[in-house]
Amino acid sequence: MSKITEAQEILRALGLPVAQQNEMSALTLLALCGIKENTPWANASRSSQRITKGIMAFVNENYKGDSPYAPNTREIFRRQVLHQFIQAGVVNYNPDAPCLPVNSPRAHYAITEEALEVVKSYGARNWDNEILHFSAQYEILREKYAAERNMNRIPLIVEGREYYLSPGVHNEVQASVVTEFASRFAPGGKLLYIGDTEDKDLYINSQGLETLHLPVTEHSKLPDIIISDDKREWLFLIEVVTSHGPVSAKRLIELEDFTKDCPYGIVYVTAFPNAKEFKKHVADIAWETEVWLSDTPDHMIHFNGDRFIGPRRK
């Protein structure tokens, strides 16, 4: 049998669904283990690899020379192969840097130590025993690696319930907005919405949004965070910036349209982690908006000539 066929047999034995026993999945396993057509399975090794420059490059060089995968195939590898490998306890996500944000260009993958032992035993006398051992540990492995990923998540308490933001500077600033900005500049404010790089609708108070006539559909261009101050009848729309996306003139128009039926006064805020990041975007920030830096939480920068923090005149 070819190495691709053998890899498919290994995936089947590891308990992967039929959809993850196809050629692309088999090639991904071969790349993660460093197995070429003439490499014995006993020589399988473990190394962290990115998708394009690691996995796809290995596959194209060693197995797909005549019809290589195009660069735009990257998302198929990630969504339809690696995601399921992680869930099955076969692959670790970002093992060398577990705090990397979800969309980091440095994201990488490695076969788990437990799955590697199964791979190395293929064709050997202990193959059946290794499969039984892996199968017996399956749920334990899933819980173990899920727990390791959750350890690096950012906890956030909302109305007594704990939520977890995925790792990364963007979500660290988001958590600071809820805990530090709100307590200083929107005391008593109510969180209506916060997204996450993994889960766009991590927390959403649908009733609160509907009460303020804020439409939430799949096409809504929501800000990162929405906080209502019912006492002052102010609504804070907050964009968190770690690489792009301040409240620019264009974004301001979009947010004005989103809140056109809202009875509250609107306060537009761009939140940055620090002054260094703020300086990169200062030319794009719209007038009549506010800026907050999470590393100096007691202060605001007002892009206004006639007043301090507060809603724009309608």
C-alpha positions as CSV (number, residue, x, y, z in Angstrom):
1,M,0.0,0.0,0.0
2,S,1.0,3.6,-0.5
3,K,1.8,5.8,2.5
4,I,-1.4,7.7,1.8
5,T,-3.5,4.6,2.1
6,E,-1.7,3.5,5.2
7,A,-2.2,7.0,6.8
8,Q,-5.9,6.7,6.0
9,E,-5.9,3.3,7.8
10,I,-4.2,4.9,10.8
11,L,-6.8,7.7,10.9
12,R,-9.6,5.2,10.8
13,A,-8.0,3.3,13.7
14,L,-7.6,6.6,15.7
15,G,-11.4,7.0,15.4
16,L,-11.5,10.0,13.1
17,P,-14.8,10.5,11.2
18,V,-15.1,9.3,7.6
19,A,-14.8,12.9,6.4
20,Q,-11.3,13.1,8.0
21,Q,-10.1,9.9,6.5
22,N,-9.7,11.4,3.0
23,E,-6.5,12.1,1.1
24,M,-6.0,15.6,2.4
25,S,-6.3,14.3,6.0
26,A,-3.9,11.5,5.3
27,L,-1.4,13.9,3.8
28,T,-1.7,16.2,6.8
29,L,-0.9,13.3,9.1
30,L,2.1,12.3,7.0
31,A,3.4,15.9,7.1
32,L,3.0,16.2,10.8
33,C,4.9,13.0,11.3
34,G,7.6,13.8,8.7
35,I,6.8,10.6,6.8
36,K,7.9,10.4,3.1
37,E,7.0,7.5,0.8
38,N,10.1,5.6,1.8
39,T,10.2,6.5,5.5
40,P,9.4,3.7,7.9
41,W,6.5,4.5,10.3
42,A,8.7,3.7,13.2
43,N,10.7,6.8,12.3
44,A,7.8,9.1,12.7
45,S,8.7,12.3,14.6
46,R,6.9,15.2,16.2
47,S,7.6,18.8,15.2
48,S,5.5,22.0,15.3
49,Q,4.4,23.1,11.8
50,R,2.4,26.0,10.4
51,I,0.0,25.2,7.7
52,T,1.3,26.9,4.5
53,K,5.1,26.8,5.1
54,G,5.1,23.6,7.0
55,I,2.3,21.1,6.3
56,M,1.4,22.2,2.7
57,A,5.0,22.7,1.7
58,F,5.9,19.1,2.9
59,V,2.8,17.7,1.1
60,N,3.5,19.5,-2.2
61,E,7.2,18.6,-2.2
62,N,6.8,14.9,-1.3
63,Y,3.4,13.8,-2.6
64,K,1.8,16.4,-4.9
65,G,4.6,17.5,-7.1
66,D,2.5,17.2,-10.3
67,S,-0.6,18.8,-8.9
68,P,0.3,20.8,-5.8
69,Y,-2.2,22.4,-3.4
70,A,-2.8,26.0,-4.1
71,P,-2.1,28.6,-1.3
72,N,-5.9,29.3,-1.1
73,T,-6.4,25.7,0.1
74,R,-4.9,26.7,3.5
75,E,-8.4,27.3,5.0
76,I,-9.6,23.9,4.0
77,F,-6.7,22.3,5.8
78,R,-7.4,24.3,8.9
79,R,-11.2,24.0,9.0
80,Q,-11.8,20.5,7.6
81,V,-8.8,18.6,8.8
82,L,-6.8,20.2,11.6
83,H,-9.8,21.5,13.6
84,Q,-11.2,17.9,13.8
85,F,-7.7,16.5,14.6
86,I,-7.5,18.8,17.6
87,Q,-10.9,17.8,18.8
88,A,-10.0,14.1,18.5
89,G,-6.8,14.5,20.7
90,V,-4.6,13.7,17.7
91,V,-3.1,17.2,17.3
92,N,-2.0,20.0,19.6
93,Y,-2.8,23.6,18.7
94,N,0.0,26.1,19.3
95,P,2.0,23.8,21.7
96,D,5.1,26.0,21.6
97,A,3.1,29.2,22.4
98,P,-0.3,28.5,23.8
99,C,-1.1,32.2,24.4
100,L,-1.0,33.1,20.7
101,P,-4.3,34.7,19.5
102,V,-6.6,32.6,17.3
103,N,-5.8,34.5,14.1
104,S,-2.0,34.7,14.7
105,P,0.2,34.1,11.6
106,R,2.4,32.1,13.9
107,A,-0.3,29.5,14.6
108,H,1.2,26.0,14.5
109,Y,0.2,22.4,15.0
110,A,1.9,19.2,16.2
111,I,0.8,15.6,16.6
112,T,0.2,14.7,20.2
113,E,2.6,12.4,22.0
114,E,-0.1,9.8,22.4
115,A,-1.1,9.7,18.8
116,L,2.5,9.6,17.7
117,E,3.0,6.4,19.6
118,V,0.1,4.9,17.6
119,V,1.6,6.1,14.3
120,K,5.1,4.7,15.1
121,S,3.6,1.3,15.9
122,Y,1.8,0.9,12.6
123,G,2.8,-2.5,11.1
124,A,4.5,-3.6,14.2
125,R,3.4,-6.3,16.7
126,N,2.3,-3.7,19.3
127,W,-0.1,-1.9,16.8
128,D,-3.3,-3.4,18.2
129,N,-2.2,-2.7,21.8
130,E,-1.4,0.9,21.0
131,I,-4.8,1.4,19.3
132,L,-6.6,-0.1,22.3
133,H,-4.6,2.1,24.6
134,F,-5.4,5.2,22.6
135,S,-9.1,4.3,22.4
136,A,-9.3,3.8,26.1
137,Q,-7.7,7.2,26.7
138,Y,-9.8,9.0,24.0
139,E,-12.1,10.9,26.3
140,I,-9.4,11.6,28.8
141,L,-7.2,13.0,26.1
142,R,-9.9,15.2,24.7
143,E,-10.6,16.6,28.2
144,K,-6.9,17.0,28.9
145,Y,-6.1,19.0,25.8
146,A,-9.3,21.0,26.1
147,A,-8.3,21.9,29.7
148,E,-4.8,23.0,28.5
149,R,-6.4,25.3,25.9
150,N,-8.8,26.7,28.5
151,M,-6.0,27.5,30.9
152,N,-4.7,30.1,28.5
153,R,-8.1,31.7,28.0
154,I,-9.0,35.1,29.5
155,P,-11.8,34.8,32.1
156,L,-14.5,37.4,32.2
157,I,-17.4,37.6,34.7
158,V,-20.7,39.0,33.4
159,E,-23.7,39.1,35.7
160,G,-22.2,36.3,37.9
161,R,-21.5,34.0,35.0
162,E,-17.9,33.2,33.8
163,Y,-17.0,33.5,30.1
164,Y,-13.7,32.8,28.5
165,L,-12.1,34.9,25.8
166,S,-9.6,33.2,23.5
167,P,-5.9,34.1,24.1
168,G,-4.4,37.2,22.6
169,V,-3.8,40.9,23.2
170,H,-7.0,41.9,21.5
171,N,-9.1,40.0,24.0
172,E,-6.9,41.1,26.9
173,V,-7.9,44.7,26.0
174,Q,-11.5,43.6,25.6
175,A,-11.5,42.2,29.1
176,S,-9.9,45.5,30.4
177,V,-12.7,47.5,28.7
178,V,-15.3,45.6,30.6
179,T,-13.5,45.6,34.0
180,E,-11.5,48.8,33.9
181,F,-13.0,51.2,31.4
182,A,-16.6,50.6,32.3
183,S,-16.0,51.0,36.1
184,R,-14.3,54.4,35.5
185,F,-16.3,55.9,32.7
186,A,-19.6,54.0,32.6
187,P,-20.1,53.1,36.3
188,G,-23.2,51.0,36.7
189,G,-23.2,50.3,33.0
190,K,-24.7,47.2,31.5
191,L,-22.8,45.0,29.0
192,L,-25.0,44.3,26.0
193,Y,-22.5,42.7,23.7
194,I,-19.0,41.4,23.4
195,G,-17.5,39.3,20.7
196,D,-14.5,37.1,20.5
197,T,-12.0,36.2,17.8
198,E,-13.3,32.6,18.0
199,D,-16.9,33.3,18.9
200,K,-18.4,36.4,17.4
201,D,-21.3,36.4,19.8
202,L,-19.6,35.3,23.0
203,Y,-22.0,37.3,25.1
204,I,-25.1,39.1,23.8
205,N,-28.0,40.6,25.7
206,S,-30.7,40.4,23.0
207,Q,-33.4,41.9,25.1
208,G,-31.3,44.9,26.1
209,L,-30.3,45.5,22.4
210,E,-33.9,45.2,21.3
211,T,-35.1,47.6,23.9
212,L,-32.7,50.2,22.5
213,H,-33.8,49.5,18.9
214,L,-30.3,48.1,18.0
215,P,-30.7,45.6,15.1
216,V,-28.7,42.4,15.5
217,T,-28.6,40.3,12.3
218,E,-25.9,38.3,10.6
219,H,-25.3,41.4,8.5
220,S,-25.0,43.8,11.4
221,K,-21.7,45.6,11.6
222,L,-21.4,45.4,15.4
223,P,-18.6,47.0,17.3
224,D,-16.4,44.8,19.5
225,I,-18.3,45.9,22.7
226,I,-21.6,47.6,23.5
227,I,-22.2,49.0,27.0
228,S,-25.4,50.9,28.0
229,D,-25.5,53.5,30.8
230,D,-29.2,53.7,31.6
231,K,-28.9,56.3,34.2
232,R,-27.4,58.9,31.8
233,E,-29.0,57.3,28.8
234,W,-25.7,56.9,27.0
235,L,-24.6,54.0,24.8
236,F,-20.9,53.2,24.5
237,L,-19.8,51.7,21.2
238,I,-16.3,50.5,21.6
239,E,-13.8,49.2,19.0
240,V,-10.7,47.4,20.3
241,V,-7.6,47.9,18.2
242,T,-4.5,45.8,18.3
243,S,-3.7,45.8,14.6
244,H,-6.5,47.5,12.7
245,G,-10.0,48.9,13.0
246,P,-10.3,52.2,15.0
247,V,-13.4,54.3,14.9
248,S,-12.5,56.0,11.6
249,A,-14.7,58.4,9.7
250,K,-16.0,55.5,7.6
251,R,-16.6,53.3,10.6
252,L,-18.4,56.2,12.3
253,I,-20.9,56.4,9.5
254,E,-21.6,52.6,9.8
255,L,-22.1,52.9,13.5
256,E,-24.4,55.9,13.2
257,D,-26.5,53.9,10.8
258,F,-26.6,51.0,13.3
259,T,-27.8,53.3,16.1
260,K,-30.1,55.5,14.0
261,D,-33.2,54.4,16.0
262,C,-31.6,54.3,19.4
263,P,-33.0,56.8,21.9
264,Y,-29.8,57.0,23.9
265,G,-26.9,59.4,23.2
266,I,-24.0,57.6,21.6
267,V,-20.4,57.6,22.8
268,Y,-17.8,56.2,20.3
269,V,-14.7,54.8,21.8
270,T,-11.5,53.3,20.4
271,A,-9.6,51.2,22.9
272,F,-5.9,50.5,22.5
273,P,-3.5,48.4,24.6
274,N,-0.9,51.3,24.8
275,A,0.3,54.5,23.3
276,K,2.6,52.8,20.9
277,E,-0.4,51.1,19.2
278,F,-2.5,54.3,19.4
279,K,0.2,56.3,17.5
280,K,0.0,53.8,14.5
281,H,-3.7,54.7,14.0
282,V,-4.0,58.3,15.2
283,A,-4.4,59.7,11.7
284,D,-7.4,57.5,11.1
285,I,-9.4,58.2,14.2
286,A,-12.6,60.2,13.6
287,W,-13.3,63.5,15.3
288,E,-16.1,63.6,18.0
289,T,-14.9,60.2,19.3
290,E,-12.9,59.1,22.4
291,V,-9.7,57.1,22.9
292,W,-8.8,54.9,25.9
293,L,-5.5,53.1,26.6
294,S,-5.7,50.0,28.7
295,D,-2.3,50.5,30.2
296,T,-3.3,54.0,31.6
297,P,-6.9,53.2,32.5
298,D,-7.7,56.4,34.5
299,H,-7.4,58.7,31.5
300,M,-9.1,59.4,28.2
301,I,-8.1,61.2,25.0
302,H,-10.9,63.3,23.6
303,F,-11.0,63.9,19.8
304,N,-13.3,66.8,20.4
305,G,-12.9,70.6,20.4
306,D,-15.9,71.7,22.4
307,R,-16.4,69.2,25.2
308,F,-15.3,66.1,27.1
309,I,-16.8,62.6,27.1
310,G,-20.4,62.4,26.2
311,P,-22.7,61.6,23.3
312,R,-22.7,63.6,20.1
313,R,-25.4,66.1,19.5
314,K,-28.2,64.7,17.3
